[in-house]
Amino acid sequence: LNRLQDRGRFFVSSSDIIYKGQVIGEHNRDNDLAVNLVKGKQLTNMRKSGSDDAMKIAPKTEFSLEESMEYIKDDEYLEITPISLRMRKIK
């Protein structure tokens, strides 16, 4: 998430479960942007002298049911579960 923050704002946090086709944020431009958030950090036995930089990730944008329904476009739908609201692309 840290490297993608400059492209827009997120609707998910780093601990949320995501899946293919889910709308995870809003792009700064008018077009849709497909990204892979599952890509992890390379884990090796080599240690760096500088260690890891602390990542500062902006908090996610929370939507209510009404706000989510207003936000989705014609090619998206809203998945409603007892735990969460998820916006998803219609293939």
N, C-alpha and C positions, 0 to 999 in steps of 0.2 A: 504493500500500500504506500510505503514511503516514496518510492520512485514515481508513482502515478499521481501524487497529490497536486502537482502543477497543472494537470490536465482537467481538473474539475473538482466537484465535491462528491463525497461518498454517502451512500445510504446504508452501508454495512460497516461493521468494525472488524478488526483483525481476528476476533474470536468467533464471529458468526459463521455458520455453515452455509456455503453457497453451492450453486449447481449451474450447469450449462444453460444459457438462455436467460439467466436472472439479470434484471436491471440493478446494477450495484452502485450507480452514481449518475451524475449529470455532467456531460462533457461541456467544456467551455465554448465549443463551436456548435453549429447547428446539426452536424452529422452524428451518427451513432459510431461508437468506438468499441471494438471487440478487444478485450484484454483477458489475460490469464492471471488471476490472483493466486493461484495455487502454487506457482513457481516458488520454490523455497530457496533458502540460502545454502551455498555450497558448504558442506561440512568436511573438513579435512583434519589431519593430525598436525598440520602446520599452525603455529601460533604467530600472530602479528605483534609487533611491539606496541602498536597504537591501539590494539584491541578493537572492539566494535564501537562505532559512534552511536550515541543514544538517539533513537528515532523519535521524532516528534510528529505524531499523526493527529491531524485535526479530528475532533469528535464527529461522529456520524450525524446526519440529518434525520431526525425522527418525524414520521408522518402519522397523522391520525387516519382513520378510515375515510373520512370525507376528503381530506387533503390528498390521499393516495388516489381516490377515484377522480379527482379533478386533475391530477398530475399526469396520469397515464394517457398515451396517445392511441390512435386507431389501431396500431400494430402491436399493442401490448394488452395484457390482462392482469388482473389483481388476484393473487392467491391468498385466501383468508383462512388461517388456522387459529386454534385457540391461543397459540403462543405468539404468532407473528403475522405480519402483513408483508407479502412479497410481490414485487412487480416483475413480470416476466414477458419476454418477447413471444409473439405468436409466430411460429416458423415463418 
